[in-house]
């Protein structure tokens, strides 16, 4: 893990470093050159933003990247804008977008992990590892990451999609749920699918993963095949679930999500004829 450069300031390092300034989970981007880009330190430092205690979050093109938070209500400087991650997807370059996700996730953790969960005393950031330590009992708290599975279940030429009660009208997606203590991710897949739609699945295979910093999820995608049972929804968390063919797809999530990548992969396989 990278050193976190304890308490680094915007003005305190080389001018060409990338700085990810985060307000309300939105990242400051510079619009003056045409497309949005994340600004460099020498551009941001003179602007007098109320940002301190940054984190070094990585390196892009050999250049260090730092994340800073600014208070709610901070206005974007002229020619710049605070932009949410959803709107940034496909607009920022992929490595820039990935670092923006890392910035938001890091600062979410920094904001929400301030006191020891064992004794309640104040935490202090460590300089050499990405963690905080309790001033009282010495307990070390690493950034919290909550793993959740997300699963595309196929049955012949159909895909299982469900409508969560909280979704927009007619929006359907693949099923997802958080891992619980003591479970393998495959256990989580079997439990969540069983709980939410009452079926059993087989041939569970890893697909890919996506950090989702709202506030700290790591979505781990799987594909699986229907094994037995008929759909029986709980009617609470899930309001509808059905097997959809490529031809009768409902409204599905936008491209930013791994849910969409799973659905697109199903559509691609059907088009290739190897999903049958
Ligand atoms: Zn403690």
Boltz pocket constraint, residues with backbone or C-beta under 6 A from the ligand:
constraints:
  - pocket:
      binder: B
      contacts: [[A, 116], [A, 117], [A, 118], [A, 119], [A, 120], [A, 121], [A, 134], [A, 135], [A, 136], [A, 137], [A, 138], [A, 139]]
      max_distance: 6.0
